[in-house]
């Protein structure tokens, strides 16, 4: 079950990233994203056809991955909205040209 715990740890980091995004704590989001990237790179590759993995475990891991992807989509959407707002603010801050 160690592999399941590893995937759950990635999910937990994704939850933390979502909270950082909601708080607009971009430094924390960046730190967590780097940590998650390193964690994902260290994950062993598995598939439901792997002879060494129980099919029930493979299904649970697949469900965890779906949740990670869903939450990651929410994070990206929030970041994109923030970027649009920043672009608007930057244009408003420019001096008027004649």
N, C-alpha and C positions, 0 to 999 in steps of 0.2 A: 504493500500500500504506500510505500515511499513515493512512488511516482505520482500517485494521486495527491499526496501532500504537496509535492512540488507544483503541480498545476493549481492547487488551491492557493498556494502562496502567490502565484502569478495573478490569480483572480483577486486576492486581497490587495496587491499592489495596484491593480486596475481600479478597485474601489477607492483607494487612497488618491489615485490620480483624478478620479471623478470629483472627489471632495475638494481637491486643490483647484480644479477648474471652476467649480461653483464659487469658491472663495476668491477666484482670480489671483491665486498665488502661483504665478508663472514660474518662479524660481523653484518652488517645491514640485510643481508639475514636471519640470525639466529633470530635476534630480530623480524623481520617481520613475520617469520614463527611461532614463539611463539604467537605473537599477533593474527595471523590468526587462529591458532589452538584454542585459547580461544574464538574467535568470532564464529567459526564454532560450538564449543561445546554449545554455548548459543542459537544457532538457533533452532526454533521450528521444529519438524518433520511434514512434510506435504506430501501429495500425491495427485495425480489427482482425487482420489476417495473421498477425504475429503469433507464432506458436507459443511464445512464453508469456502472453498476456491473456488473462481471463476475459472472455467477451463482455461480461457484466462490467468489469473495470474499464474496458475500452469504451463502453457506452457512457459510463459516468464521466470519464475524461472528455469525451466528445461533448457532453452537456456543459461541462465547465468551459470548454473552448467556445461554445456558442454564446455563453453568458459573457465571456471576456470580449468577444467580438461585438456583441450588442452594446455593452457599456463603452467600448472603445469608440464605436460610432457616435454615441452621445457626446463623448469627450471632444471628438473632432468637430462635431456640429457646433458645440459651444465655443471652441477656439475660433472657428471660422466667423461666428457672429461677433466675437470680441475684435477680431482683426478688421472686420468691416467698420465697426464703430471707431476704431483707432484711425483708420484711413479717413473717415469723415472728419474726425477731430483734427487730424493733421492738415487737411485741406482748409478747415475753418481757421486754423491758426496762422496760415500764410498771409502775409501782407497783401492787400489788394493791389492789383496791377492796373495801370492806366493805359 
